[in-house]
Amino acid sequence: PSSSAPQTVSVIGCGSSLGQPRKGVEMGPDALRAYGLLKDIEAIGWRVNDVGNLDVDQVLPGDDPVNADAGRHSRSVGAANKKIHDAVRDARKRGDFALQLGGDHSIAIGTISGVLAADPEAAVIWVDAHGDINTPESSESKNIHGMPVAFLCGLGNTREQVGFEWLQFGCLKPERLAFIGLRDIDRTERTILRASGVHYFSMHEVDKYGISKCVE
């Protein structure tokens, strides 16, 4: 790292699987450690502060959707992301680089909101085949792992979701977000994406112009 870069990486295990129906992703943090991730980070000159795994995979009582436009497990996913938010915010305020090990994509809500709580001017480059910008009302599956961008930007009925009362909806401004690599977007999600004002580059554009040009 350069002299101006943070010298410590806080590694935060966020093995939540509640944002989607398949089991297995909760094992991600331990698997990445077992395969030498921490040693690889140290090998490039960073100090590692491994804070362990957060307790983020518990289904809370009364977690069934309250209506047809509610995200699945919203109470539990919201509680998990509050823990992630606090851990990331605290790491950034210490001056550490916060590295989260997931976990399904719903952990991006706590991850990015935590960064923005410490650094409101931060920008996000979202490299993904999917937009993750569905809202609870637009999503067919109601799985929150397909909604983190909508929650962060305060789109649709995200503000009404039980368990997310702590979240500063709209903390991520569309002009501070860019997608790179989109190739699998739902029809309703495409409409939301175009209306949001977010910058985005599809895989077609990455192939056509090259990744360097898209990042510029």
C-alpha positions as CSV (number, residue, x, y, z in Angstrom):
1,P,0.0,0.0,0.0
2,S,1.1,3.6,-0.5
3,S,1.9,5.9,2.3
4,S,-1.5,7.6,2.1
5,A,-3.5,4.3,2.1
6,P,-4.8,2.7,5.3
7,Q,-2.4,0.1,6.6
8,T,-4.9,-2.2,8.4
9,V,-7.6,-4.4,6.9
10,S,-10.5,-5.2,9.3
11,V,-11.8,-8.6,8.1
12,I,-15.5,-9.0,9.0
13,G,-17.3,-12.3,8.5
14,C,-20.9,-11.7,7.4
15,G,-22.1,-15.2,6.6
16,S,-25.8,-14.3,6.2
17,S,-27.9,-16.5,3.9
18,L,-31.3,-15.1,4.8
19,G,-31.6,-12.8,1.8
20,Q,-32.2,-15.9,-0.5
21,P,-33.4,-19.5,-0.1
22,R,-30.3,-21.6,-0.7
23,K,-28.0,-22.7,2.1
24,G,-24.2,-22.7,1.7
25,V,-23.3,-19.1,1.3
26,E,-23.1,-18.7,5.1
27,M,-20.0,-20.9,5.0
28,G,-18.2,-18.3,2.8
29,P,-16.2,-16.5,5.5
30,D,-14.7,-19.6,7.0
31,A,-13.9,-21.1,3.6
32,L,-12.1,-18.0,2.4
33,R,-10.0,-17.9,5.6
34,A,-9.3,-21.6,5.3
35,Y,-8.0,-21.2,1.8
36,G,-5.4,-18.6,2.9
37,L,-7.1,-15.2,2.3
38,L,-5.6,-13.6,5.4
39,K,-2.1,-14.7,4.6
40,D,-2.5,-13.4,1.0
41,I,-3.5,-10.0,2.4
42,E,-0.5,-9.9,4.7
43,A,1.8,-11.0,1.8
44,I,1.0,-7.7,0.0
45,G,2.0,-5.6,3.0
46,W,-1.2,-5.0,4.9
47,R,-1.8,-5.7,8.6
48,V,-4.9,-7.9,9.2
49,N,-7.4,-7.3,12.0
50,D,-9.7,-10.4,11.8
51,V,-12.7,-9.5,13.9
52,G,-14.3,-12.9,13.4
53,N,-17.8,-13.7,12.2
54,L,-20.8,-11.6,13.1
55,D,-23.9,-13.5,14.3
56,V,-26.0,-12.6,11.3
57,D,-27.8,-15.8,10.3
58,Q,-30.6,-16.1,12.8
59,V,-34.2,-16.1,11.9
60,L,-36.1,-13.9,14.3
61,P,-39.6,-14.7,15.7
62,G,-42.4,-13.2,13.6
63,D,-40.3,-12.9,10.5
64,D,-42.9,-13.9,7.9
65,P,-43.7,-11.2,5.4
66,V,-46.4,-8.9,6.7
67,N,-48.0,-8.4,3.3
68,A,-47.7,-9.3,-0.4
69,D,-45.2,-6.4,-1.0
70,A,-42.8,-7.3,1.9
71,G,-39.3,-8.8,1.4
72,R,-38.8,-12.3,2.8
73,H,-37.2,-12.5,6.2
74,S,-37.1,-8.7,6.3
75,R,-36.9,-8.5,10.1
76,S,-34.0,-11.0,10.3
77,V,-32.2,-9.5,7.2
78,G,-32.6,-6.0,8.7
79,A,-31.2,-7.1,12.1
80,A,-28.2,-8.8,10.4
81,N,-27.5,-5.7,8.3
82,K,-27.6,-3.4,11.3
83,K,-24.8,-5.5,12.9
84,I,-22.8,-5.3,9.7
85,H,-23.4,-1.6,9.4
86,D,-22.1,-0.9,12.9
87,A,-19.0,-3.1,12.4
88,V,-18.1,-1.5,9.0
89,R,-18.7,2.0,10.3
90,D,-16.5,1.4,13.3
91,A,-13.7,-0.1,11.2
92,R,-13.8,2.9,8.8
93,K,-13.8,5.4,11.7
94,R,-10.6,3.7,13.0
95,G,-9.1,4.3,9.6
96,D,-9.1,0.6,8.6
97,F,-10.1,-0.8,5.2
98,A,-13.2,-2.8,5.9
99,L,-13.3,-6.1,4.1
100,Q,-16.6,-8.1,4.4
101,L,-16.7,-11.8,3.7
102,G,-20.2,-13.0,2.7
103,G,-22.8,-14.2,2.6
104,D,-25.5,-13.4,0.1
105,H,-25.9,-10.0,-1.6
106,S,-28.2,-8.6,1.0
107,I,-25.1,-7.9,3.2
108,A,-24.4,-5.0,0.8
109,I,-27.0,-3.0,2.6
110,G,-25.1,-2.9,5.9
111,T,-21.7,-2.9,4.2
112,I,-22.3,0.2,2.0
113,S,-24.4,2.1,4.5
114,G,-21.6,1.5,7.1
115,V,-19.0,3.0,4.8
116,L,-21.2,6.0,4.0
117,A,-21.9,6.6,7.7
118,A,-18.1,7.1,8.1
119,D,-17.5,8.7,4.7
120,P,-20.7,10.2,3.2
121,E,-18.8,11.2,0.0
122,A,-17.8,7.7,-0.9
123,A,-18.7,6.3,-4.3
124,V,-19.6,2.8,-5.3
125,I,-18.5,0.7,-8.3
126,W,-20.9,-2.3,-8.4
127,V,-19.4,-5.1,-10.5
128,D,-22.1,-7.6,-11.1
129,A,-24.2,-9.4,-13.7
130,H,-27.3,-8.4,-11.8
131,G,-28.6,-4.9,-10.8
132,D,-29.8,-5.9,-7.4
133,I,-32.2,-2.9,-7.7
134,N,-35.6,-4.6,-7.4
135,T,-37.9,-3.3,-4.8
136,P,-40.1,-5.5,-2.6
137,E,-43.1,-4.6,-4.7
138,S,-41.4,-5.2,-8.0
139,S,-39.6,-8.5,-7.1
140,E,-41.3,-11.7,-8.0
141,S,-39.3,-13.8,-5.5
142,K,-39.3,-11.2,-2.7
143,N,-35.8,-12.3,-1.8
144,I,-33.9,-9.3,-0.4
145,H,-30.6,-10.3,-2.0
146,G,-32.0,-8.9,-5.2
147,M,-32.8,-5.5,-3.6
148,P,-29.8,-4.0,-1.8
149,V,-29.3,-1.1,-4.2
150,A,-33.0,-0.2,-3.9
151,F,-32.7,-0.2,-0.1
152,L,-29.6,2.0,-0.1
153,C,-31.2,4.5,-2.6
154,G,-34.6,4.4,-0.8
155,L,-36.5,3.3,-3.9
156,G,-40.1,2.0,-4.0
157,N,-41.5,0.7,-0.8
158,T,-38.2,-0.2,0.9
159,R,-38.8,2.4,3.6
160,E,-41.9,0.4,4.7
161,Q,-39.9,-2.8,5.4
162,V,-39.9,-4.2,8.9
163,G,-36.4,-4.5,10.4
164,F,-34.8,-1.6,8.5
165,E,-36.0,1.2,10.7
166,W,-32.3,1.9,11.5
167,L,-31.3,2.5,7.8
168,Q,-30.8,6.0,6.4
169,F,-32.7,5.4,3.2
170,G,-31.2,7.3,0.3
171,C,-27.8,7.4,1.9
172,L,-26.5,6.2,-1.5
173,K,-27.1,8.8,-4.2
174,P,-27.6,7.5,-7.8
175,E,-24.9,9.8,-9.1
176,R,-22.4,8.2,-6.7
177,L,-23.1,4.7,-8.1
178,A,-22.0,2.9,-11.2
179,F,-22.7,-0.6,-12.4
180,I,-20.2,-2.5,-14.5
181,G,-20.9,-5.9,-16.2
182,L,-24.7,-6.0,-16.2
183,R,-26.1,-8.9,-18.3
184,D,-29.1,-10.4,-16.4
185,I,-31.7,-7.8,-15.6
186,D,-35.4,-8.4,-14.8
187,R,-37.9,-6.5,-17.0
188,T,-39.2,-4.5,-14.1
189,E,-35.7,-4.0,-12.7
190,R,-34.7,-2.6,-16.1
191,T,-37.4,0.1,-15.8
192,I,-36.3,0.9,-12.2
193,L,-32.7,1.1,-13.3
194,R,-33.4,3.5,-16.2
195,A,-35.6,5.8,-14.0
196,S,-33.0,5.9,-11.2
197,G,-30.4,7.9,-13.0
198,V,-27.7,5.4,-12.0
199,H,-24.7,5.1,-14.4
200,Y,-24.4,1.6,-15.8
201,F,-22.4,-0.4,-18.3
202,S,-23.6,-3.8,-19.6
203,M,-21.3,-6.7,-20.6
204,H,-22.0,-5.7,-24.2
205,E,-20.4,-2.3,-23.5
206,V,-17.5,-3.9,-21.5
207,D,-16.8,-6.2,-24.5
208,K,-17.2,-3.4,-27.0
209,Y,-15.2,-0.6,-25.2
210,G,-13.0,-2.6,-22.8
211,I,-13.0,-2.6,-19.0
212,S,-10.5,0.3,-18.7
213,K,-12.7,2.6,-20.8
214,C,-15.8,1.8,-18.8
215,V,-14.0,2.4,-15.5
216,E,-12.8,5.8,-16.7
